[in-house]
């Protein structure tokens, strides 16, 4: 139909853009679906953080126990990252994403039936197990559907759903609790909606672009040309992620996740206890703060892809973006204790999340640095490092609060994590990927 020969070498960036604009854009709709799933994922994941002040009173939970329950999600989530990555490489992202979505919807609904701290903890373990494959599967789709010059955008289109989900999670869960007068009903409603989205994922996602009914010849030629180019480059110089880069990615992601999950799990309680917000104010503030993170995520991906199109090296664009992100976050946490006005504190936290979510670029690194057949497992290893932080940080925060009675040392701890995030990001070696 299009007269294009799928065996032709890939075109230049300008030629690729022209070809893509003349064809379908299913690859971006694929990431639109993943974006929606990530939004719902974070709404479900953060629901407990929003409801925790209410649940803690009902179940009479001490801060340390609250931290343990908030941490429990990450026990199974972390444990299944690398096995989940292997399953994604073995069976494809479509089946894993569908099963994960239906599974975490079921466990979200079960949480609404819990009667105490122990049963709530167990439901969180189930939720973590079900959610484990989503992000590594998104990284796998990035390697299958997108060219190297599109992968920054693909990564942030996926990961920007996380802060948006956290933003809407604060508003939606707070509204549902107030509307139904029950956190339990709010959890069940959120869970049922998630289960329905699992069927959407199965209906639209595909592991092979050639098997998608919506892809036309032009778009398929673009995707296949990119894959052929990557295969040729790898045959000439086998693509392997270096131990230094893998270690740096794990350090950077772990440090970044300490901050991210710290804010997701304890941020609402910080607003309620340290800043005096009620449930409605807390939901509104959480929305503004995490919505800012979504804009930071999107800006970072489009910015690095645009700069690379203009000829700037990938290593330069990524390190400038990630270094600026980490240093800005560190400065924000050091300044936050000096801000007395609650509105200004929310504004500063919004800037913090805007900069922090430049870290969404990490989700393009498995596709950029690892062989395609290992993208799932490398993504799983990276997310394992972040998930291990998710296990530790709610407990660490709870213990710091119990020991000091204030959030001051918590904020300083987050500033130290930001410094480690910068160090890890600067040590990533892009040399082998520059030619691709």
C-alpha positions in Angstrom: 0.0 0.0 0.0 2.6 2.5 1.0 5.3 1.2 -1.4 7.8 1.1 1.4 10.4 -1.7 1.6 10.6 -2.9 5.2 14.2 -4.0 4.6 15.5 -0.5 3.9 17.9 1.1 6.3 16.3 3.5 8.8 16.0 7.2 7.8 17.4 10.2 9.5 15.5 11.8 12.4 13.8 14.2 10.0 12.9 11.3 7.6 11.6 9.3 10.5 9.4 12.1 11.7 7.9 12.5 8.3 7.3 8.8 7.9 5.6 8.6 11.3 3.4 11.7 10.6 2.2 10.1 7.4 1.2 6.8 9.1 -0.7 5.7 12.1 0.4 6.5 15.7 -0.6 3.3 17.4 2.7 3.2 19.3 1.8 6.4 21.1 -1.7 5.1 21.9 0.0 2.0 23.4 1.8 4.4 25.8 -1.4 6.3 26.3 -3.0 3.0 27.6 0.1 2.4 29.8 -0.2 6.0 31.1 -3.8 5.4 32.1 -2.9 2.2 33.9 0.0 3.9 35.8 -2.4 6.6 36.9 -4.8 4.0 38.3 -1.9 2.1 39.7 -0.8 5.1 41.8 -4.4 6.0 42.8 -4.8 2.5 44.2 -1.3 2.5 45.7 -1.7 5.9 47.5 -5.2 5.3 48.7 -3.9 3.9 52.0 -1.7 6.9 52.6 -4.6 9.3 52.2 -6.9 7.1 54.4 -4.2 6.3 57.0 -5.0 9.2 59.4 -8.6 7.9 59.5 -7.6 4.2 59.6 -5.0 4.8 62.3 -7.6 6.2 64.6 -10.1 3.4 63.9 -7.5 0.6 64.3 -5.5 2.4 67.1 -2.2 2.2 65.1 1.1 3.6 66.5 3.4 5.4 64.0 5.8 2.5 63.8 2.9 0.1 62.9 1.6 2.6 60.4 5.1 2.6 58.8 5.1 -1.2 58.8 1.8 -1.4 57.0 2.8 1.2 54.5 6.0 -0.7 53.9 4.3 -4.1 53.4 3.3 -3.2 49.8 7.0 -3.2 48.9 7.9 -6.5 50.4 6.2 -8.5 47.7 6.6 -5.8 45.1 10.4 -5.8 45.5 10.6 -9.6 45.7 8.8 -10.1 42.4 10.6 -7.5 40.3 13.4 -9.7 38.9 11.2 -12.8 38.5 8.5 -10.5 37.0 11.1 -9.1 34.5 12.1 -12.6 33.5 8.4 -13.5 32.9 8.0 -10.4 30.8 11.0 -11.3 28.6 9.6 -14.9 28.4 5.9 -14.3 27.8 5.6 -10.7 26.7 4.3 -7.5 28.4 0.7 -7.8 27.3 -0.2 -10.9 29.4 1.7 -9.6 32.4 0.2 -6.1 32.3 -3.4 -7.6 32.0 -2.9 -10.1 34.8 -1.3 -7.4 37.0 -4.1 -4.9 36.5 -6.9 -7.4 37.3 -4.9 -8.7 40.3 -4.2 -5.4 42.0 -7.9 -4.4 41.5 -8.9 -7.5 43.4 -6.5 -6.8 46.3 -7.5 -3.1 46.4 -11.1 -4.2 46.9 -10.1 -6.8 49.6 -8.4 -4.0 51.6 -11.8 -2.4 52.1 -12.9 -5.5 54.0 -10.0 -5.5 56.5 -10.8 -5.4 60.2 -7.4 -4.6 61.7 -3.7 -3.8 61.2 -2.7 -7.4 60.4 -5.3 -8.1 57.7 -4.6 -4.7 56.2 -0.9 -5.5 56.1 -1.7 -8.8 54.3 -3.8 -7.0 51.7 -1.0 -4.7 51.0 1.4 -7.6 50.4 -1.1 -8.9 47.8 -1.4 -5.5 46.2 2.4 -5.2 45.9 2.7 -8.7 44.3 0.0 -7.9 41.7 1.4 -4.5 40.8 5.0 -5.7 40.4 5.2 -6.3 36.6 3.7 -3.0 35.4 6.7 -0.7 35.1 9.2 -3.3 33.8 6.6 -4.3 31.2 6.3 -0.7 30.2 10.1 -0.6 29.7 9.8 -3.7 27.5 7.1 -2.0 25.4 9.5 0.9 25.0 12.1 -1.3 23.4 9.6 -3.1 21.2 7.6 -0.1 19.9 9.8 3.0 19.9 12.9 4.2 18.1 15.9 5.3 20.2 15.1 8.9 19.6 11.6 8.4 21.0 12.4 6.5 24.1 12.8 9.5 26.4 9.2 10.5 25.5 8.0 6.9 25.9 9.5 6.6 29.3 8.0 9.8 30.7 4.6 9.2 29.1 4.5 6.0 31.1 6.0 7.3 34.4 4.3 10.7 34.4 1.1 8.7 35.2 2.7 8.1 38.6 2.6 11.6 40.0 -0.7 12.3 38.2 -2.2 9.2 39.9 -0.8 10.3 43.2 -2.4 13.7 42.5 -5.8 12.4 41.6 -5.5 9.7 44.3 -5.4 12.4 47.0 -8.5 14.1 45.6 -10.5 11.1 44.5 -9.9 8.9 47.6 -10.5 11.9 49.9 -13.7 12.7 48.0 -14.9 9.1 48.0 -14.3 8.8 51.8 -16.2 12.0 52.4 -19.0 11.1 49.9 -19.6 7.6 51.2 -18.6 8.4 54.8 -16.4 5.3 54.6 -12.8 4.6 53.6 -13.8 1.0 53.0 -16.3 1.8 50.2 -13.8 4.1 48.6 -11.3 1.2 48.4 -13.9 -1.2 46.9 -15.0 1.3 44.3 -11.4 2.0 43.2 -10.7 -1.8 43.0 -13.6 -2.6 40.8 -12.8 0.2 38.4 -9.2 -1.2 38.1 -10.4 -4.7 37.3 -12.4 -3.3 34.4 -9.3 -1.6 33.0 -7.5 -4.9 32.8 -9.8 -5.9 30.0 -9.0 -2.7 28.1 -5.3 -3.6 28.4 -5.8 -7.0 26.9 -7.9 -5.7 24.1 -5.4 -3.0 22.9 -1.9 -3.9 23.8 0.3 -6.2 21.6 3.7 -7.7 22.0 4.4 -7.5 18.3 3.6 -4.3 16.3 3.0 -6.4 13.2 0.1 -8.2 15.0 -1.7 -4.9 16.0 -4.8 -4.4 13.7 -4.4 -0.6 13.9 -0.8 -0.3 12.6 -0.5 0.7 9.0 2.4 0.0 6.6 4.1 3.3 7.2 4.2 3.1 11.0 5.2 -0.6 10.8 8.1 0.3 8.5 9.3 2.9 10.9 9.2 0.5 13.8 10.8 -2.3 11.9 13.5 -0.1 10.4 14.5 1.0 13.9 14.6 -2.6 15.1 16.7 -3.6 12.1 19.1 -0.7 12.8 19.4 -1.7 16.5 20.0 -5.4 15.5 22.7 -4.4 13.0 24.4 -2.1 15.5 24.3 -4.9 18.1 25.7 -7.4 15.7 28.7 -5.1 15.0 29.2 -4.3 18.7 27.1 -6.5 21.1 25.0 -4.4 23.3 25.7 -5.1 27.0 25.1 -2.9 30.0 28.3 -2.4 31.9 28.6 -3.3 35.6 29.4 0.3 36.3 26.3 1.5 34.6 24.1 -1.1 36.2 25.5 -0.3 39.7 25.0 3.5 39.1 21.5 3.0 37.9 20.6 0.9 41.0 22.2 3.5 43.3 20.4 6.4 41.5 17.1 4.7 41.4 17.2 3.5 45.0 18.1 7.0 46.2 15.4 8.6 44.0 12.8 6.1 45.3 13.6 6.9 48.9 12.3 10.4 48.3 9.4 9.5 46.0 8.0 6.7 48.2 8.7 8.7 51.3 6.5 11.5 50.0 3.9 9.0 48.7 3.6 7.2 52.0 4.2 9.9 54.6 3.5 13.1 52.7 -0.2 13.2 53.6 0.5 12.7 57.2 3.2 15.4 57.1 0.6 17.8 55.7 -1.9 16.8 58.4 0.4 16.7 61.4 3.2 19.3 60.6 1.1 21.7 58.6 -2.4 21.3 60.2 -4.3 20.3 57.1 -7.7 18.6 57.4 -8.7 15.8 55.0 -10.1 18.1 52.3 -7.1 20.4 52.4 -4.8 17.4 52.4 -6.4 16.0 49.3 -6.2 19.4 47.5 -2.6 20.0 48.5 -1.6 16.4 47.4 -3.2 17.0 44.0 -1.2 20.2 43.4 2.1 18.8 44.6 1.9 15.6 42.6 0.4 17.2 39.5 3.6 19.3 39.4 5.5 16.1 39.3 3.7 15.0 36.2 4.6 18.2 34.4 8.3 17.8 35.4 8.2 14.2 34.1 6.8 15.2 30.7 9.1 18.1 30.3 12.2 16.0 31.0 11.4 13.4 28.3 10.4 15.8 25.6 13.4 17.9 26.4 16.1 15.2 26.2 14.6 13.8 23.0 14.5 17.3 21.4 18.1 18.1 22.4 19.3 14.8 20.9 17.4 15.5 17.6 19.4 18.7 17.5 22.7 16.8 17.8 23.5 17.0 21.6 24.9 13.7 22.9 22.7 11.5 25.0 25.1 11.4 27.9 25.1 15.2 28.1 21.4 15.6 27.9 20.6 12.9 30.5 23.3 14.0 33.0 22.3 17.7 32.8 18.6 16.8 33.3 19.2 14.3 36.1 21.9 16.4 37.9 19.7 19.5 37.8 16.8 17.4 39.2 18.8 16.0 42.1 20.5 19.2 43.2 17.2 21.1 43.0 15.4 18.5 45.2 18.2 18.6 47.7 18.0 22.4 48.0 14.2 22.2 48.4 14.3 19.8 51.3 17.0 21.9 53.1 14.9 25.0 52.7 11.5 23.5 53.7 12.0 23.6 57.5 12.5 27.4 57.2 9.1 27.9 55.5 6.5 28.7 58.1 3.5 29.5 55.9 1.5 26.3 54.9 0.7 27.6 51.4 4.3 28.4 50.7 5.3 24.9 52.0 2.9 23.4 49.5 4.4 25.6 46.7 7.9 24.5 47.6 6.9 20.8 47.7 5.3 21.3 44.3 8.7 22.6 43.0 10.3 19.6 44.6 8.1 17.1 42.9 8.5 18.9 39.5 12.2 18.5 39.7 12.1 15.0 41.3 10.1 13.5 38.4 12.9 14.3 35.9 13.9 10.9 37.3 11.2 9.3 35.0 14.0 9.3 32.5 15.4 6.2 34.3 12.6 4.2 32.6 14.2 4.7 29.2 17.6 3.4 30.4 16.9 -0.4 30.1 15.8 0.1 26.5 18.8 2.3 25.8 21.5 0.4 27.5 20.4 -3.3 27.6 19.9 -5.9 24.9 16.3 -6.1 23.9 16.0 -9.7 25.2 17.1 -8.5 28.6 15.2 -5.2 28.9 12.5 -6.8 31.1 14.9 -8.3 33.6 17.1 -5.1 33.7 14.0 -3.0 34.3 13.0 -5.4 37.0 16.4 -5.1 38.7 16.2 -1.3 38.5 12.7 -1.4 40.0 13.8 -3.9 42.7 16.3 -1.3 43.8 13.6 1.3 44.0 11.2 -1.1 45.7 13.8 -2.0 48.3 13.7 1.7 49.2 10.0 1.5 49.3 10.3 -1.2 51.9 12.8 0.8 54.0 11.6 4.4 53.8 8.1 4.1 55.5 9.8 2.3 58.4 12.7 4.6 58.6 10.4 7.6 58.5 8.2 6.1 61.2 11.1 5.4 63.5 12.6 8.9 63.0 9.2 10.4 63.8 8.8 8.2 66.9 12.3 9.1 68.1 12.2 12.8 67.4 8.5 13.8 67.4 9.1 16.1 64.4 9.7 15.9 60.6 12.9 18.0 60.6 15.3 15.0 60.5 13.1 13.3 57.9 13.5 16.3 55.6 17.3 16.3 56.1 17.3 12.6 55.4 15.5 13.2 52.1 18.1 15.8 51.2 20.9 13.3 51.7 19.1 10.8 49.4 18.9 13.5 46.7 22.7 13.9 46.9 23.1 10.1 46.3 20.6 10.3 43.4 22.9 12.9 41.7 26.0 10.7 42.3 24.4 7.6 40.8 23.1 9.5 37.8 26.5 11.0 37.0 28.2 7.6 37.1 26.0 6.0 34.4 28.1 5.2 31.3 26.3 6.0 28.0 29.4 5.5 25.8 28.3 2.2 24.2 24.8 3.6 23.6 25.9 6.9 21.9 26.1 5.4 18.5 22.6 3.9 18.6 
